Amino acid sequence: MMTYSMQLARHQQGKQFRRTSEGGLLPQCEGDVALCQNLRELVAGELMATGMPTQVVESGDSVVGVDVRGEITTIFVATDAGELKIAGTLDYRNEFTACGDIIGEPRQGIKGCASVGAFVVFLLDDGSLYYLLWDYDLLCYRTLGALPGVPDVTIDTVDRTEFTTMVEGVTFKEAVADMRSDVPSEVTAQVGKKLEEAWQKVVEQAHGAGLWVQPVEVMLVYRMWDGQILHTTAPATVGVGYQGYDRLSVPLCFDATQGFVGTSDVSMRVKGYRISVNAERIASHWSDVIAQVEVWVSREQEVVMVGALPAMSQTQSGSNYYLSTFLPTYPQEDMQAGLSLCEMGRHSFYDSDMALQTSLTRTGKVTYSAARPVASKLTERVDCLHGRGDFLHVVKGLSLTTMRRGNPLSVMSTTESVGGKVYAMASQCIGGGAYTRQFVYLFT
């Protein structure tokens, strides 16, 4: 079917026209042009004017978008006061039902609209997006508004508990007469091994009681109804300070004829802890979109350098002699760098419609992964938007981003440069079945 477009004088509207053998159109346009008509070839050689749209209602407000759901078309208008209103609906008979309800208050101009799944997305003058959600149960729109930020979160240690174990004494392979100037490496190795064994034992005690000992990172993940991540908090480092750094005084066994022949038992104390997480509730009207809040915890960052020899020196208190020592630990900056590389796992999850107040207990049921959770939301304001087939396409500068099907909050793919600044987008209006491409045209 071919479509012709021509300008008609006022007195010629509504007539039929026949194409001449030379292909021209009769009659010729005479007089002032009143409007444009589309002429469609319904029968070979016969052109029929398709007619003009019929006005069904007139409003003093600016129409900013429409949303079609089934046989009902909803018309959205914006007022000069910055209110978003539902002007009314059109049914399948093209009958208009007035509404006038205020559905949102973006308080600025609206320059674009797109329907994406259950969402209606409006582009505001400042480049931000404003959302409505269709409620399939109540058959009405719910105002979401602007994307909510991350609630205030507090993460700390609680229930600090001290655990004690014994560092077993050793018998030196050879007696040492004097260690004031230097502690022999054989002694350092023997005592260091017992220190390491005691450390491992006391850490296992704390773990068995459901407590952490060494530092971890904790973050919150806000997950949407379809499993995509909207927000993550910055990882917070949690620990009990300088764990493992306490200096130990290991008693030396002295023989008047041989010198120092070994060490005796000494206690080692280590603190374990649980993790307290407190977070404000996400905006209540977003609770159906953001389904749950997850707490992710990393593996513990090793504090002690296993296999390394500790530094030791001989000290004296009255008539008693000691080996002053401490566990060989990583520097603070190395531990912090290591924490950022530790695997993380989901420890627990909670409904998003309530404030989060919980104390975490260490558990062996967490599955850890090197891939940390990452939010897939838009982070920049956009220049224009377009919805087609439940996909939302947005442009910022030279970059085109397509959101996931039915979810205008989650990024699916991004083309960094489309060759020029995009001022508008439009879809191919025909075709695009299950096995054909859907084309979106960019106007630069």
N, C-alpha and C positions, 0 to 999 in steps of 0.2 A: 504494500500500500504506500503510495507516495503522498506527501503533504506539501502543499504550496502555501505560500504566505504572500498576501498582497494588501495594499491599502485601498479602502473603499470610501467613496464619498457618502455623506450621510443618507442621501436618498436611494443609495444602491444596496443598503444593508439587507441581508436576509434573502437575496435573490440567488437563483442557481446560475451557474456560468458554464459555458461549453468551450472547450479548448479547440482552437482552429487547427487546421491541418498543418499550419506552420508552427504550431506550438504556442502561439500567443494566447492571451486571455482577453475575453470581451465581456462587458464593455470596458473601454478605457476609463481610468480614474479621472474624474473631473471634479472641480470644486475643492473646497478645503477638506483636508483629511480629518475625519472625526475619530477613527479608531482603527485598529488592525484586527483582521480576522484570519484564522487558520482555515484553509480550504483543503478538504480531504477527498481524495479520489475514491469514492465508494463504489462506483461502477466505471468500467473502462471509458474514459473520455468525459465522465461526469464529475464535476467538482461541487462539493456541498460545504457551505460554511458550518463550522462546528459549533458556533454560538459562543456567546460570552458567559463568563461565570455569573451566577445569580447571587445577588447580595441578600444575605439572610439576617444580618444584624449590623448595627453600627454602634461603635463604642468610642468614647472620648479618650480611651487609653491606648497605649502602643501595644500591638500584638508582638510578643517576644518568642512565641513557640507554640507548637501543637504536639499532642501525644495521642496516637491512635492505639486503642486496645479493643480488639474485637471489632464490633460495629459502632463503637463510641469514639468520637474524636473530642478531646478536651482542648480548649483554647486558653492559653495563658497570656495575660496582659500585665504590663508594668505601669504603675502610677507615677506621677511626678514626685510623690513623697518617698519613692524608693520601695514601694510595696509590690510584692508579686501576688497576683490574684488569678483565680479561675473565673474567666468571663462567663463561661458556660460550656455546654456540650452539644454536639451534633450527632444525631442517630443515623441509622442507615437510610431513613427517608429524607435526610437532609433537614430535619426539623430541629430547631435550636431551643435549648432549655437554658435560661439564664441562671447564673449562680452568684457571682460577686464575692465569694469567700476569699479572704486573705490567706494565702498558703505559705507565705514567707516574707521576710523583711530584709533583703540583702542590703538595703540602704545605699544603693548605687545603680548605675545603669546596667542593662543587660544587652549584650551584643551577639548572643548566640544561644542555641538550644539544640539538644540531641537526646533521643530516646535510646536507652541501652538496657535491654532486659527489663528488670523491674524498676530501673532508675530513669529519672529525667534529670539531665545535667544542663545547667545554665552557665554560660560564660559571662562573667561580670567585667565591667570596664577596666578594673585593675589587673585583669588576667587570671584572677582566682576562679574557682569553680564552686557552684552552689548546687546542692543535691536534693531531689525529692525521691521518695520510695513508694512504689505502689503496693498497697496492702491487699493481697489476693483474697484474704478472708473477709475483710470489711469493705472491700471494693472502694477504696478511697486512697488519696495520697497522704503520705506522712512527711512532714518537713524534717529533713536531716540538717540542712544548712551547710556551712563550711566544714571542711574536713577537721575533725577534732585533733588537738595536739596530744602529746604523751602526758598522762596524768603525773602528778608529783609522786615520786617513789623514794622510799627510804629503806636501805639495806644495811644491816649491821649484825654483829655477833651477839648471841645471848647464851644463857645457861653455860657459862664457862665452868668447866670442871677439871680439877687437877688429878692427874694420874701419876702413880709412882711405881717405879721398878728399880731393881738393884743392878748396879754395874758390878759384875763379879770380879773378885780379885784374881791376880795372876801371880805365878812364880817365875821370876826371871830365869832365863836359860843360864845366865852367868851373873853372879853378884857384881854390883857396881859400887865402888868405894865412894865416889863423889859425883853428883850430877848438877852442881851449882853452875858450872860453865856450859855444860852441854848434856842433853839427854840422849843416850845412844839410840840409834834408829831401831835396834831390836826391841828395846823397851817401848818406844813409841808405837811400833807395829803391834806388839802384844796388847798394850792397854787400849790402843785405838780400835782394835777388833772388838774388844769387850764393850767399848762405848757404842760402837755401831750396832752390835747385837742388842744392847739395852734400848737404844733408840727405836729399832724396828719392833721390839717387843711392846714398848709403851705406846707406839702408834697403833699397833694392832689392838691393844686394849681399848683405846679411844674409839677406833672404828667399830669394834664389837659392841660398844655402847651407843652407836649411832651418832657419833660426833666426828667432826673434822678436826684436824690438827694443823695441817699446813695450809697456806693461803690458796684461795680459789677465786674465780671470777663468777659473778652472778649477773644475769640480765633477764629482763622481762620481754616476752614476745606477745604481741596482740594479733591474734589470728582471726581471719574473717570466716564467714559461713562456708566458703568453698575451699578452705584450706590455705588460701594465700595469706601472706603476712602483710599487715598494714603498718605496724609500728614495731620497732625494737628500741629498748633503752640502751644507753652506753654501758658496756660492761663495768661493773663495780668490783673492785678488789676487796676481798674480805679475808681477815686473818686475825691472829692474836698477837700481832706485833713481832718482836724479835724471837720467835720460837726457835729453840735449838741453839740460841746464842749464849745462854747462861753459862758462866764459867763454873767448872767443877773442881773441887779440891779432893783428889784421890789420895787416901792415906797410904804412905809408904811404910813398908815393914823393914825395920833396921836391925841388923845383927852387929853386935859390938866387934866381933872378930872379922866378919866378912864385908860389912857395909850393907847396902840396900839389896834385899833379896826378893822383893815382890811388892804387891799392893794388897790391900784388904777391900772388902765390899764397901760400896758407897751408893746412896740412893740418887736416882735421877727423876726429876719432876717435869712433867709436860702438861700443858693445858689443852683440853679439847673444847669445842664450841659447836653450837647450833647456829643456824642462820635465820634472822628475823627479816621478813619482807612485809612492808606496808606500802600500799598504793591506793591513791584515791580512785573512786569509781569513774569509769569512762562515761562520757555524756550519755544519759539514759536513753535518749531517742536514737542512739547508734547501737544499742545492745543487740538488735537483730542482725546487724551487719557485722559487728565485731563479736564473734561467738564466744571466744574464750581467751583467757590470759594464761600464758604458760611461764613457768619459772625454769630457766636454764642455768645449770651449774657446770663449771669446768672440772676436769680432774684436778687433784691437788698438785700444786707445783712443788717439786722436791726441794726441800730446804738443805738437806745434808748431802755433801759430795761423797757418795758411797765409794769406798776404796781409797779415798785420800787420807793421808796421814795428818792427824791433828798436831797443832803446836803445843809443846809442853815445856814447863820449867819447874825447877825444884824450889819450893818455898818452905818456910819454917814458922811455926807458931808455938812459942814456948819450947818444950822438948819434943814436939811432934813435927814430923816432916811430911810434906805433901807433894804430889805432882799437880801443879795448877794447869788446867787444860780446858778446852771447849771443843765441841763438835766442829768439824770442818764444814762450813756452810758457804753457800753461794753469795756473792755480793748482791745487795738489794737491787741494783739496776739490772743484773742478770736475771734475777728471779722475776722481776716485773716484765722483762722482755720475754721470758719463757712462758709466763702466764698468758700472754696474748696469743701464743701458739698452741696452748693446751687444747685438747679436744673438749667439746662441750656436749651435754646431753640434756634432754628434757626431764627435769626432776618431778614436776607436778603441774597440774593445770586446774583452772578454776573458771566458773561462770563469770562473764564480763559484767553482769548486771548488779554487782555488789562490790563494795570496797574490799580490797585484799588485805587481810591481816593474818599472817601465818608464821609459824616457826618450823623450819625445815630440819628434818633428821636425816643424817647420812644413810644412804641405802645402796645396796649392791645391785639394784634392779635397773639402774640407769644405763641406757645404751648410748655410748659416746661416739661422736663423729668429728672428723677434722673439719667438715663443712659447717660453719656456724650459720645460724638463721640470719637472713638478710631481708629487709623490707623491700617490697616491689612497688611502692607508691610513687606518684609524681612528686618531684621535689621543687619544680619551678612553675612559675606562672606561664600561661600559654597565650598565643596570639589569636588562634582560631580553633574551632572544633567542628567535627562532623560525625554523625552516627549513621551506621548502615549495617543491617544484618546482625544486630546485637553487639557490634564492635564500635568502640569509640576511638576516633582518630583525633589527635591533637598536634598542633604545630607550635614550636617555639623557635623563632628565627629561621634557621635552615634545617632544623631537626624535626622529623616526623616520628611520633610515637603512637603505637597501636596498643590499646588496652585489651585485656583478656575478654573473651566472649561472655557477655552477660555481667561482667564486673568492670565498671569504669574506674575502679580504684586501683587496679593491679596492672602493672606494665607487662605486656607480652613481648614486644619487640620495639626497637628504635633504629631508625635510619638517620645517621648523624648529619648527612648533608644531601639535600634534594636539588641542589644546583641554584637555588635562589630563594629569596624571602617569599614565603607563601602568604597570600592575602585571602584565599578562599579555597574550599574543597567541595567537590560534588561527586556523586556516585553514578555509575552506569545504571540506568533505570530499568533495563531489560536484561534477560539472561541471568546467569549466575546460579545454575542449579547445583545439585550435590557434587557434581564432578566437573564443574566449570569454574573459571576464575571470577572473582568479584573485583571490578576495577574502581579505584578511587582516583579522581583527577585532581591534581594540585594546580592552582592558578598562581603563578609567580609574577 
